[in-house]
Amino acid sequence: MKNRVEFLYCMVINNTRLMKLKSILITAAALLPLVFSCKTSDGIIRTEVPARPAGQEDMIQFVCDPIPDVGIGVVGLGMRGGDAVKRLSHVPGCHVAAVCDLLPERAEKSMAYLNNKGIEANSYSGEEESYKALCEDPSVDLVYVATDWVHHVPVALYAMECGKHVAIEVPSAETLQACWDLVNTSERTRRHCIVLENCCYDFFELTALEMAKQGVFGEIIHAEGSYHHNLDPFWSAYWNNWRLEFNKAHAGDLYPTHGFGPVCQALNIHRGDRLKTLVAMDTKPYNGPKHARAAGMDNPDDFANGDVTMTMISTEKGKTILIEHDVMTPRPYDRMYQLVGTDGYAGKYPIPLMCLRSEGAENVDYQNLGSEYVYSGDQLNELMAQYTSPILTPELVETARKVGGHGGMDFIMDYRIIYCLNNGLPQDMDVYDLAEWCCVTELSRISLENGCAPVEVPDFTRGGWNKVDGFSYAFAK
């Protein structure tokens, strides 16, 4: 018997009228169970942390036997999945072994691309559960999930049950129960469950992380990240309006990982520190109902997601994080990425710059605000060139820029996943990263629905958050 959440997810998948995704999404949103939560005497809302099932061990620094040539099955061949098929055909140490999409024309398009490159692959489509055949395919080692958000978890769970490693597009999970299901299934099956957070591999973030690791900024005590992206031109590109429907049905930070993931790495989350408590607040949904009305949705004014959502998070070691979500206003694209250290600062938006503590200043003019020395332009490039990330070999950078994918970061992400599988190494991003970065969605909603009350962030490692001292990349000897 499937657990409650997987069963309800499968209700969505098995519905024979999947093309009417609008009503299904709303129904699924109402039915998905919540992890039990309660407010304690200190005013903090705490959610249930289930005991680790008997016989399971954590996945911290987990390694599997090397896979010299990783067979990849890509599920979901829309915007992200179709591009992934093309990128992965350039990554050494792997091959696309199978593709899958509900729509046969998408599978045919990807197959045509692979055939043109002389790549043989299996194709699955036309059936709502065709992903199961791909997961059962013996030629597949890694299932690469690039579906709409509702289908991420059921595909990933089934893949792990079939003995496959999984890599899941963001946000990989939208509820606490889904996060726990992925953690428990990964631990039980001993399969990697990787969050596909490409922004951790952007060149600025990689360099700033290396500088933080080397102590250039002192100790990182505060960080900020966001997803500010006006989706006005893109709403109609999402099949059957699924993304707008999700925003209509759900409150909270629905897409936290792009800004959150990179700063969590810099703060060594579950590698010496852990997320502790969050507080969220949001604006009214001003623009959302307008988009729902333009899309012809029922009850457009019944729109849950505020135009701007802000979430503040504290860590066990007394550090702080601010993340924001805004896909409704016309402000420029901005992931806000900022690291604030005791001796320095790095920020990428609106322009990349860094500031390091001065050794001393003469003739200080207190009227001249902003007189501190700031590295930008060529001087910033010269500074950053001294701290190249160890994963960025010249050959990898050249290939990444050529193949592309958000300027190359998508390719670097794919490369690292395959490199670690080829060599039997721990993944850069594990299932606890996935759960920590994605749980913000439901936790922020809980905070909002309780008057912006503080909510405890569960320890998905169940006590293992300080077993590793600092974030690092694994390399073959």
CORTAJO-V756891 format. One record per backbone hydrogen bond with DSSP energy under -0.5 kcal/mol. NH is the residue of the N-H (numbers start at 1). CO is the residue of the C=O. E is the energy in kcal/mol with one decimal. If there is no record, write none. Layout:
nh-><NH & NH>
co-><CO & CO>
e-><E & E>
This chain:
nh-><7 & 8 & 9 & 10 & 11 & 12 & 12 & 13 & 14 & 15 & 18 & 20 & 21 & 24 & 25 & 26 & 27 & 28 & 29 & 30 & 31 & 32 & 38 & 40 & 43 & 45 & 46 & 48 & 50 & 56 & 62 & 67 & 68 & 70 & 72 & 72 & 73 & 74 & 74 & 75 & 75 & 76 & 76 & 81 & 82 & 83 & 84 & 85 & 86 & 87 & 88 & 89 & 90 & 91 & 94 & 95 & 97 & 97 & 98 & 99 & 100 & 101 & 104 & 106 & 107 & 108 & 109 & 110 & 111 & 112 & 113 & 114 & 115 & 116 & 117 & 117 & 118 & 119 & 120 & 122 & 124 & 126 & 126 & 130 & 132 & 133 & 134 & 135 & 136 & 137 & 137 & 140 & 141 & 142 & 143 & 144 & 144 & 145 & 145 & 146 & 146 & 151 & 152 & 152 & 153 & 155 & 156 & 157 & 158 & 159 & 160 & 161 & 162 & 163 & 164 & 165 & 166 & 167 & 168 & 169 & 179 & 180 & 181 & 182 & 183 & 184 & 185 & 186 & 187 & 188 & 189 & 190 & 191 & 194 & 196 & 197 & 198 & 200 & 201 & 202 & 206 & 207 & 208 & 209 & 210 & 211 & 212 & 213 & 214 & 215 & 216 & 218 & 220 & 221 & 222 & 223 & 224 & 225 & 226 & 227 & 228 & 229 & 229 & 231 & 231 & 234 & 235 & 237 & 238 & 238 & 239 & 241 & 242 & 245 & 246 & 247 & 248 & 249 & 250 & 254 & 259 & 260 & 261 & 263 & 264 & 265 & 266 & 267 & 268 & 269 & 270 & 271 & 271 & 272 & 273 & 276 & 277 & 278 & 279 & 281 & 283 & 286 & 291 & 292 & 293 & 294 & 295 & 296 & 297 & 300 & 302 & 303 & 304 & 304 & 305 & 307 & 309 & 310 & 311 & 312 & 313 & 314 & 315 & 316 & 318 & 320 & 321 & 322 & 323 & 324 & 325 & 326 & 328 & 334 & 338 & 339 & 340 & 341 & 341 & 342 & 343 & 344 & 345 & 346 & 347 & 348 & 353 & 354 & 355 & 356 & 357 & 366 & 368 & 369 & 371 & 375 & 376 & 379 & 380 & 381 & 382 & 383 & 384 & 385 & 386 & 387 & 388 & 392 & 393 & 397 & 398 & 399 & 400 & 401 & 402 & 403 & 404 & 408 & 409 & 410 & 411 & 412 & 413 & 414 & 415 & 416 & 417 & 418 & 419 & 420 & 421 & 422 & 423 & 424 & 424 & 425 & 434 & 435 & 436 & 437 & 438 & 439 & 441 & 443 & 444 & 445 & 446 & 447 & 448 & 449 & 450 & 450 & 451 & 452 & 453 & 455 & 456 & 457 & 458 & 460 & 462 & 467 & 470 & 470>
co-><3 & 4 & 5 & 6 & 7 & 8 & 9 & 9 & 10 & 11 & 15 & 17 & 19 & 20 & 21 & 22 & 23 & 24 & 25 & 26 & 27 & 28 & 46 & 44 & 40 & 454 & 38 & 36 & 48 & 53 & 59 & 421 & 66 & 93 & 70 & 95 & 142 & 72 & 98 & 73 & 144 & 74 & 100 & 146 & 78 & 79 & 80 & 81 & 82 & 83 & 84 & 85 & 87 & 88 & 91 & 70 & 72 & 95 & 72 & 122 & 74 & 124 & 102 & 103 & 103 & 104 & 105 & 106 & 107 & 108 & 109 & 110 & 111 & 112 & 113 & 114 & 115 & 114 & 118 & 97 & 99 & 101 & 102 & 127 & 129 & 129 & 130 & 131 & 132 & 133 & 134 & 137 & 71 & 71 & 165 & 73 & 142 & 143 & 167 & 75 & 144 & 148 & 148 & 149 & 149 & 151 & 152 & 153 & 154 & 155 & 156 & 157 & 158 & 160 & 159 & 141 & 192 & 143 & 194 & 145 & 175 & 176 & 177 & 178 & 179 & 180 & 181 & 182 & 183 & 184 & 185 & 186 & 186 & 166 & 168 & 195 & 196 & 197 & 198 & 199 & 202 & 203 & 204 & 205 & 206 & 207 & 208 & 209 & 210 & 212 & 211 & 215 & 218 & 340 & 340 & 320 & 338 & 322 & 335 & 324 & 334 & 227 & 326 & 229 & 327 & 231 & 231 & 234 & 234 & 235 & 237 & 238 & 239 & 241 & 242 & 243 & 244 & 245 & 246 & 252 & 256 & 256 & 257 & 259 & 260 & 261 & 262 & 263 & 265 & 264 & 273 & 268 & 273 & 465 & 268 & 314 & 314 & 455 & 312 & 310 & 308 & 284 & 287 & 288 & 289 & 290 & 291 & 293 & 292 & 297 & 299 & 301 & 248 & 302 & 247 & 284 & 325 & 281 & 323 & 279 & 321 & 277 & 319 & 274 & 315 & 221 & 313 & 223 & 311 & 225 & 309 & 227 & 307 & 228 & 224 & 346 & 222 & 339 & 344 & 219 & 217 & 217 & 355 & 339 & 353 & 337 & 347 & 375 & 345 & 373 & 343 & 364 & 365 & 367 & 368 & 354 & 374 & 376 & 376 & 377 & 378 & 379 & 380 & 381 & 383 & 384 & 385 & 389 & 391 & 393 & 394 & 395 & 396 & 397 & 398 & 399 & 400 & 405 & 406 & 405 & 404 & 408 & 409 & 410 & 411 & 412 & 413 & 414 & 415 & 416 & 417 & 418 & 419 & 420 & 421 & 420 & 430 & 431 & 432 & 433 & 434 & 435 & 438 & 439 & 440 & 441 & 442 & 443 & 444 & 445 & 446 & 447 & 448 & 447 & 447 & 278 & 45 & 276 & 456 & 458 & 459 & 464 & 271 & 468>
e-><-2.5 & -2.1 & -2.9 & -2.6 & -1.4 & -1.2 & -0.7 & -1.8 & -3.3 & -0.9 & -0.8 & -2.2 & -1.1 & -1.2 & -2.9 & -1.8 & -2.2 & -3.1 & -2.6 & -1.7 & -1.8 & -2.4 & -2.0 & -2.2 & -2.3 & -2.7 & -3.0 & -2.5 & -0.6 & -2.0 & -1.9 & -2.4 & -0.6 & -2.5 & -0.6 & -2.7 & -2.7 & -0.5 & -2.3 & -0.6 & -2.6 & -0.5 & -2.9 & -0.5 & -2.3 & -1.1 & -2.1 & -2.0 & -1.2 & -2.5 & -3.0 & -1.0 & -2.3 & -0.8 & -0.8 & -2.5 & -2.4 & -0.8 & -1.8 & -2.3 & -1.8 & -1.7 & -0.6 & -1.1 & -1.4 & -2.7 & -1.7 & -2.1 & -2.5 & -2.3 & -1.7 & -2.4 & -2.9 & -1.9 & -1.0 & -0.6 & -1.6 & -2.9 & -0.5 & -2.8 & -2.2 & -0.8 & -0.9 & -1.8 & -1.7 & -0.6 & -1.4 & -2.5 & -1.7 & -0.6 & -1.0 & -1.8 & -3.5 & -2.2 & -3.0 & -3.2 & -0.6 & -0.7 & -3.1 & -3.2 & -0.7 & -1.2 & -0.5 & -1.2 & -0.5 & -1.7 & -2.2 & -3.0 & -2.1 & -2.4 & -2.3 & -2.1 & -1.4 & -1.9 & -2.5 & -2.3 & -2.5 & -2.4 & -3.1 & -2.6 & -2.0 & -2.7 & -2.6 & -2.3 & -2.4 & -3.0 & -2.3 & -2.4 & -2.5 & -2.5 & -2.7 & -1.5 & -1.2 & -2.9 & -3.0 & -1.9 & -1.1 & -1.2 & -2.3 & -1.2 & -2.6 & -2.1 & -3.0 & -2.3 & -1.8 & -2.4 & -2.5 & -2.5 & -1.7 & -1.5 & -2.5 & -1.5 & -0.5 & -2.6 & -1.7 & -1.7 & -2.1 & -2.4 & -2.1 & -1.8 & -2.2 & -0.7 & -2.4 & -0.7 & -1.7 & -1.8 & -1.6 & -1.9 & -0.6 & -1.5 & -0.6 & -2.4 & -1.6 & -2.5 & -1.9 & -2.1 & -2.2 & -1.9 & -1.4 & -1.1 & -0.5 & -1.9 & -2.6 & -0.8 & -2.1 & -1.8 & -1.6 & -1.5 & -1.4 & -2.3 & -3.6 & -2.4 & -0.5 & -2.2 & -1.5 & -3.0 & -1.0 & -2.6 & -2.3 & -2.3 & -2.1 & -1.4 & -1.9 & -2.4 & -2.5 & -2.3 & -1.7 & -1.4 & -2.5 & -0.6 & -1.7 & -1.8 & -2.5 & -0.5 & -1.7 & -1.5 & -2.3 & -3.1 & -2.8 & -3.0 & -2.8 & -2.9 & -2.0 & -2.5 & -1.9 & -1.9 & -2.3 & -2.0 & -2.6 & -1.2 & -2.3 & -2.5 & -0.6 & -2.0 & -2.1 & -2.6 & -3.1 & -0.6 & -3.2 & -1.5 & -2.6 & -1.0 & -2.4 & -2.2 & -2.5 & -2.1 & -2.6 & -1.9 & -2.2 & -0.5 & -2.7 & -0.7 & -1.4 & -1.5 & -0.9 & -3.3 & -0.6 & -1.1 & -1.0 & -2.1 & -2.3 & -2.1 & -2.9 & -1.8 & -1.3 & -2.0 & -0.6 & -1.6 & -1.5 & -2.5 & -2.3 & -2.3 & -2.9 & -2.4 & -1.6 & -3.2 & -2.7 & -1.1 & -1.0 & -2.3 & -0.6 & -2.1 & -2.2 & -2.3 & -2.9 & -2.4 & -2.0 & -2.2 & -2.9 & -2.3 & -1.8 & -3.1 & -1.8 & -0.6 & -0.6 & -2.8 & -2.0 & -2.2 & -2.8 & -2.8 & -1.9 & -2.2 & -1.6 & -2.4 & -2.8 & -1.4 & -2.6 & -2.3 & -2.5 & -2.7 & -0.7 & -1.0 & -1.2 & -1.9 & -1.2 & -2.7 & -3.1 & -2.8 & -0.6 & -1.1 & -1.6 & -1.6 & -3.2 & -1.0>
